[in-house]
Amino acid sequence: MEKIKKRSSGWRKFGKVLLWIAGVFLVLILALVFYVVRAGRMDPPEIADKSSMEWQRKQISTTAYTLGNNWFRKSKSGLYEMYIEGKPFERGVTYGKLAEELVVRQEEAFTSQLKKMVPSQSYLKFLKYFIGFFNRHLLESVIPEYQQEIYGVSLSASHDYDFIGTNFQRIMNYHAAHDIGHALQSMALVGCTSFGTWNGRSADSNLIIGRNFDFYVGDKFAEDKIIAFYKPEQGYKFMMVTWGGFTGVVSGMNDQGLTVTINAAKTDMPSGSATPVSLVAREILQYAKNIQEAYAIAKKRRMFVAESFLVGSAADNRAALIEKTPDTIALYDPKGDEITCANHFQSTELSHLSSNETQMKESASPYRYKRLAQLLQRNGPNTVQKTINILRDQKGIDEANIGMGNEKAVNQLIAHHAIVFEPKQLKVWVSAAPWQLGEFVAYDLNKIFAMNGLESDHEVCDSANIIPADTFLLTDDYKRFVDFRKLKQDVIDGKEVDVKRMIADNPQYYHAYVLAGDYWYKRKEFKTALPYYQQALTKVIATMPEENYVRERIKLINGKP
């Protein structure tokens, strides 16, 4: 009996110790959560004059508004067009008031796609705290001008997402979304392609720049593109292609004929936030008039991902690549009359990085780069129309049929937008939906910036120079691709699908067979899945990780009894 009492007393002491340890552990967790929440908090900048918050937009048609000299309208092309001028905070407030519906709708599209990509609520919560902690020093890396502008925009954001963070915190973090996604995946959200020609490689010897921006966050996200024209209080006037709530630059040209486009490169996992790539590009566009000035701006800003900036310059009548990692920067000059850029580094300083060598070995970038060079060589002296034809090209090397939507193609049928610049003429062409297949709407910056407000709603594009839509839109192949995309999404969503129909829609595309294999594999119909995986290996697979995935599935199936 005495032994039982001693044993019982021992267990009680042990239980108290366990409770004490659990209590300490709980306190530490709560302290960590408190620190992460507090560290991730972002206070908006102090604004001396907030009178612009009382301004009201004026509606001049069903799809057009003005606010002073500023205006916002929807073009017949489906593109939205916006003109903004003034001081930083006032620009942001005006942007938000004019395009309020798009600011709200864009966040809805972004968050709904995020929920599809990350269906786990617990992981979404973790992601929220991770991003908050990761970006805890973000404001320190964003210049006051852009903080004020983003704050002004955020005042028009929805309060439906306050559980994620304050309006200012969310809109600021969205400016780093490209970088965070890039860092978490150690890759780009698919790969962009850009190129330029000048002197002997251009038909009229002038600089021409073309690019596909293949950033995909769902179809809804790409619906409402804004062609924004800015006349800031300081710096140069410029245009850019953007979306609701976003003030950074991914594609743009200023009134000095300087262009900037960004291409993600392979990056190592960073330890913390720095200046978002899009805000570095914005600063270049607003404050540089030639390549050397663009390089100087990029050099003084610290980034936390690897990126290539293709900079075209009317003053220099050429283009160059500013290649930048968190630690190093290089200026790549091809020393010829053309330049091509995919998603790997080309400079002597950065091309031998282990991360870049991995990118060259495993990604679609080198293949797409070779195809781009091949198209430029075959087409002879370049023109705007030829540039657009290249951006729309779906074939592989030597005209190989690699399937519709292959990441190895210049045109992956996924682009948020495509754009072409003629810097010396200050002319730009932007693709209307879908992707780069719709008409390329032309704009003359001289004419846009000569406007003094918008008295009545009318087309502001350069209608005489619009490039017609791709005839591919009229083909049966296009109809089949649209059906393929629907069936693909149904497979991803776990719905019942006729996989034979899906493959018939896009028979040369390896991913159709991978999807079919996955469809049956998840249903434990392994022998049915096997030939689809085997067939995928006979097609042109975009990346090595995807090929390894297919081979691993085949190995697993063959290993089953």
MARVOVEX-857050 format. One record per residue (C-alpha): z negated, x negated, y negated; residue in one letter. Coordinates in steps of 0.05 Angstrom, whole numbers, plus 32768, in hexadecimal, padded with zeros to 4 digits. Each point is the difference from the previous one (the first is absolute). Example, Ala and Ser with C-alpha at 12.3 -4.5 7.8 and 13.67 -1.06 7.14 Angstrom:
# MARVOVEX-857050
7F647F0A805Aa 800D7FE57FBBs 
This chain:
# MARVOVEX-857050
800080008000m 7FEE7FC77FD1e 80437FE0800Fk 802480407FEFi 7FDA80057FBDk 80127FB87FEFk 8049800C8013r 8002803F7FD6s 7FE07FDB7FC5s 80347FC98008g 803980327FFFw 7FE4801F7FC1r 7FFC7FBC7FDDk 80477FF18017f 801780447FE6g 7FE17FF27FBDk 80237FBD7FFCv 804280218011l 7FF480367FCAl 7FEE7FC97FCEw 80407FDA8010i 802A80407FFCa 7FDF80107FBDg 800F7FBB7FE4v 80488005801Bf 800880457FDFl 7FE67FE67FBEv 80317FC58004l 803A8030800Ei 7FEC802D7FC6l 7FF97FC47FD3a 80467FE78016l 801F80457FF3v 7FDE80037FBCf 801A7FBB7FEFy 804780108017v 800180427FD8v 7FE27FDE7FC3r 802D7FC38006a 803D802C8007g 7FF080297FC3r 80307FFA7FC6m 7FED80127FBAd 803A80127FD2p 800C7FD57FC2p 7FE180127FBEe 803180247FD3i 7FF180017FB5a 803180387FEEd 800680388033k 802280327FD3s 803F7FFE802Bs 7FD980268036m 8008803E7FD3e 804B7FFA7FFDw 802880378022q 80467FFD801Cr 803680317FE8k 802D80228033q 804980027FEAi 801F80198042s 7FE980128046t 80017FB68014t 7FF87FDA7FBFa 7FC57FF07FD2y 7FF67FD77FC1t 7FC37FE27FDFl 80117FE17FBDg 803A7FD1800Cn 7FEE7FFD804An 8024802B8032w 80068012804Af 803780268023r 8021800C8043k 80497FEA8006s 803680268025k 7FFF7FC68030s 7FB980128015g 7FE47FC17FDFl 7FC980097FCCy 80097FDB7FBEe 7FC87FED7FD1m 7FFA7FDC7FBDy 7FBC7FE47FEAi 7FEC7FD97FC2e 7FC27FE97FDBg 7FBD7FDE800Dk 7FE67FF58047p 7FCE80398006f 802E80307FDAe 803A7FEE802Fr 7FD58010803Cg 7FE780427FE4v 804680147FECt 801C7FED8045y 7FCA80298022g 800A803D7FD3k 804C80008006l 80037FF4804Ba 7FBE80208015e 801F80288039e 80207FC1801Dl 7FC07FD87FF9v 7FDB80358029v 8038800B8032r 80097FB5800Cq 7FB77FF78012e 8004803C802Fe 803C7FE18023a 7FDF7FBC8004f 7FBE801A801Dt 802180308031s 802B7FC7801Bq 7FC27FD48005l 7FDE8035802Ak 803D8002802Ek 7FFD7FB48007m 7FB47FFF8008v 7FED80438020p 7FB87FE9800Es 7FD0801A7FCAq 7FCD7FCA8010s 80347FCA7FF9y 8018801F7FBFl 7FB97FFB7FE6k 7FFC7FB88016f 80437FF37FDEl 7FE5801E7FC0k 7FC47FD17FFFy 802B7FC58017f 8031800A7FC6i 7FC7800A7FCFg 7FDF7FC08017f 80427FDA8005f 801380157FB9n 7FBA7FF67FE2r 801C7FCB7FD0h 804280227FF3l 7FF280107FB7l 7FF27FB77FF2e 80497FF28014s 802180377FD7v 800C7FF27FB6i 7FDE80317FCFp 8043801D7FEAe 801080198046y 7FB98017800Dq 8004802C7FC2q 8044801C8013e 7FEB800F8047i 7FC180217FE6y 802A802C7FD3g 802C8016803Bv 7FC3800D802Cs 7FE680357FD1l 8037802E801Bs 7FF27FF38049a 7FE38036802Ds 7FB68005800Eh 800E80178047d 7FF97FB88017y 7FBF7FEE7FDDd 7FE27FF48046f 802C7FC28003i 7FEC7FE77FBBg 800680117FB6t 8044800D7FE3n 80027FBC7FDFf 7FE97FDC803Fq 80348023802Br 803B7FF67FD2i 7FED7FB77FF5m 7FFA7FF5804Bn 80448022800Cy 801F7FC87FD7h 7FE87FD08036a 8016802D803Aa 803E7FD6800Fh 7FD47FC28002d 7FC8801F802Ai 8031801C8033g 80237FBD8000h 7FBE7FDC800Ca 7FE5802F8036l 80407FFE8028q 80127FB87FECs 8045801B7FF4m 8028802B7FD0a 8009804B8009l 80467FF1801Av 802B7FCC7FDCg 802380017FBDc 80437FDE7FF2t 801A7FE57FBEs 80387FD37FE8f 80267FE97FC2g 80437FE27FEDt 801A7FDF7FC1w 80377FD27FE5n 80357FF68037g 7FDE80308030r 8005803B7FD0s 8043801E7FEEa 7FF27FFD7FB5d 7FD37FC28006s 7FC480287FE8n 7FBE80078025l 7FF9803B8030i 7FBF800E8026i 7FF880328039g 7FC38014802Ar 7FE680318034n 7FB680117FF8f 7FED80118048d 7FB880167FF4f 7FF1803D802By 7FC2802B7FFAv 80208040801Ag 803A802C7FE9d 7FD580277FCEk 7FEB7FBF7FDDf 804A7FEF7FF2a 801480457FE6e 7FEC7FFA7FB7d 801B7FBE7FE4k 7FF77FF37FB6i 802F7FD57FD6i 7FD07FEA7FCAa 80157FE27FBDf 7FC77FDC7FDBy 7FFB7FEB7FB7k 7FBB7FDE8000p 7FDB7FED7FC1e 80057FB78015q 80367FDE8029g 804780148011y 801B8045800Ek 8010800B8049f 801380318038m 7FE480068046m 8004802C803Dv 7FBC801D8010t 7FDA803D8019w 7FC9802D7FE5g 7FC27FDA7FE9g 801D7FBA800Bf 80097FD17FC5t 800F7FC08027g 80477FE6800Cv 80267FFA8041v 804780037FE1s 800F7FFA7FB6g 80277FE27FC5m 7FEC7FF27FB8n 802880027FC0d 800A7FB58003q 802880088040g 7FC87FE5802Dl 7FF880238044t 7FC87FFE8032v 7FFE80188048t 7FCB7FF18035i 80077FEE804An 7FC37FF9802Da 7FF97FC1802Ba 7FD27FEF803Ak 7FB87FF67FE9t 7FBF7FE8801Dd 7FC4802F7FFEm 7FE27FF97FBAp 7FB57FFE7FF1s 8002802C7FC2g 802980227FCAs 80277FE17FC8a 803780187FD1t 802B80348023p 80487FE8800Av 801C803C7FD9s 7FD67FEF7FC3l 80187FB88001v 8047801A8002a 7FEF80307FC7r 7FE67FC87FD5e 803F7FD6800Di 802C803B7FEDl 7FDA800F7FC1q 7FF67FB97FE6y 80377FD2801Ca 80477FF77FE7k 80187FCB8030n 7FF07FE18044i 7FD27FC97FE6q 7FD580327FDAe 7FFD802C803Ea 7FEA7FC48029y 7FCA7FEE7FCEa 7FE280478003i 80028001804Ca 7FDF7FBC8003k 7FC380147FD7k 7FF1803E802Ar 7FDC7FFB8043r 8019802D8037m 7FE2800E8045f 8041800A8027v 80417FDA8007a 803A801B7FD8e 80467FEE7FE7s 801580157FBAf 804B80017FF7l 80097FF57FB5v 8044800A7FE0g 800C7FE87FB9s 803980117FCFa 7FEA7FC57FD5a 80087FD1803Bd 803A80278020n 7FE27FF38044r 7FC78015802Da 7FC87FDA8023a 7FC7800E8030l 7FB77FF77FECi 7FDD7FF88043e 7FB580077FFDk 7FC57FFE802Ft 7FB680057FEFp 80007FB37FFBd 80467FE97FEEt 803B80127FD5i 80487FE78004a 8040800D7FD9l 803C8004802Fy 80447FF57FDFd 803A80058031p 802A7FD07FD4k 803D802C8009g 801C80427FE7d 7FDB802F802Ee 7FBA800D801Bi 7FE78029803Bt 7FBA80168011c 7FE18023803Ca 7FB77FF88014n 7FF87FB5800Bh 7FF87FC47FD2f 80397FD07FF3q 7FE37FCB7FD2s 7FF07FBA8019t 7FB780097FEDe 7FF580418027l 803580068036s 7FD87FD3802Fh 7FBF80287FFDl 7FEA80158045s 7FFE80497FE9s 80487FFB7FE9n 80167FDF8040e 7FE080398026t 802580317FD4q 80427FDD800Em 7FF38002804Ak 7FE480468009e 801B802D7FC9s 804280217FEEa 80057FD87FC0s 802D7FC58016p 8031802F8022y 8006802D7FC3r 80067FC27FD4y 803C7FE78029k 802180447FFEr 7FF880037FB5l 801F7FBB7FF8a 80398016802Eq 800E803E7FD6l 80007FD97FBFl 80317FCD801Dq 802F8035801Cr 8002802B7FC1n 801A7FCA7FD1g 7FEE80007FB6p 7FC980347FF6n 800080407FD7t 7FCE80397FF7v 8025802B8032q 80027FC78034k 7FB57FF57FF4t 7FF280498010i 802D7FFC803En 7FD67FC68019i 7FBE80257FF2l 801B803A802Ar 80177FD5803Ad 7FE280158044q 80227FCE802Ek 7FE57FC28021g 801E7FBA7FFFi 804B8000800Ed 8001804C7FF6e 7FD5800C803Ea 7FE88047800An 7FB47FF78002i 7FEF804A7FF7g 7FEF80297FC3m 7FBE7FEC7FE0g 7FFA7FBA801En 7FD47FD27FD6e 80337FC8800Ak 803380267FD7a 80057FF87FB5v 7FFD804C7FFCn 7FC78016802Dq 8007804A7FEAl 7FB97FFE7FE7i 80057FE67FB7a 7FD5801E7FCAh 80387FEC7FD1h 80397FD07FF6a 80127FE27FBDi 80387FD77FE0v 7FFB7FDA7FBEf 80337FE47FD0e 7FD07FD97FD2p 80317FE97FCBk 801880477FF5q 7FBA801D8007l 801A80318033k 7FDE8018803Fv 8011802D803Bw 7FCA80248028v 800C80248042s 7FF2804A8007a 7FE6801D8041a 80077FF8803Ap 7FEE7FB68001w 803A7FD87FE3q 803480338018l 7FFF802F7FC5g 80267FF27FC0e 7FEC7FC37FD7f 7FEC801B7FBCv 80127FD27FC6a 7FD67FF27FC3y 80107FD87FC1d 7FC07FE37FE3l 801F7FF77FBCn 800D804B7FFBk 7FBD8015801Ei 7FD87FD67FCFf 802A80177FC5a 7FEA8047800Cm 7FCB801A7FD1n 7FDC8032802Cg 801F80398027l 800E803D7FD5e 802180288038s 80047FF7804Bd 80407FDC8012h 80197FCA802Fe 7FF07FBA7FE7v 80237FD98037c 80437FDB7FF6d 802880378023s 80437FDC7FFBa 7FE77FC7802Cn 7FDD80268038i 80127FE68046i 800E80388032p 7FD5800F803Ca 800E7FDD8042d 80338026802Bt 7FD27FF2803Bf 7FDA803E7FE9l 803C802B8015l 80037FE58047t 7FE6801A8043d 7FDB7FBE8008d 7FD680117FC3y 7FEF8044801Dk 7FED7FDF8041r 7FD47FCE7FDCf 7FDB80387FDBv 7FF480218044d 7FEA7FBE801Ef 7FCC7FF67FC9r 7FE38045800Dk 7FFC7FF4804Bl 7FE27FBB7FF4k 7FC8801F7FD6q 7FF580358036d 7FF67FC98033v 7FCE7FDD7FD2i 7FDB80427FF6d 7FFB800B804Bg 802E803D8002k 802F80148038e 80447FDE7FF5v 80437FFD8023d 80047FB48002v 80478000801Bk 801680247FC1r 7FDA7FCF7FD6m 80247FC58021i 804480237FFAa 7FF380067FB5d 7FF97FB47FF9n 80177FDE8040p 80067FB87FE6q 7FBA7FFF7FE1y 7FCC7FDD802By 7FC780287FE3h 801D8041801Ca 7FF57FE58046y 7FBB7FE47FEFv 7FEC80457FE6l 801B80218040a 7FDA7FCE802Ag 7FC0800C7FD9d 800A804B8006y 7FFF7FFD804Cw 7FCD7FC88005y 7FCC80297FDAk 800D80388031r 7FF47FCF803Ak 804880098018e 80067FB58007f 803E7FFE802Dk 8024802D7FCEt 7FEB7FD47FC6a 80167FBE8021l 804C80057FF8p 7FF980127FB7y 7FD87FC17FF3y 80337FD88028q 8039801E7FD8q 7FDD7FEE7FBEa 80047FB68014l 804C80058002t 800280137FB6k 7FF57FD77FC0v 7FB480047FF7i 7FE87FF47FB9a 7FC27FD5800Bt 7FE07FD58035m 7FBF80278002p 8028803F8010e 80267FDC8037e 7FBE7FE5801Cn 7FE480477FFFy 803A8019802Av 7FFA7FC78032r 7FB5800C8007e 800C804A800Fr 80337FEE8036i 7FCE7FCE801Dk 7FC980348001l 802D80348022i 80187FCF8034n 7FB87FED800Fg 7FEC8047800Fk 7FFC80168049p 
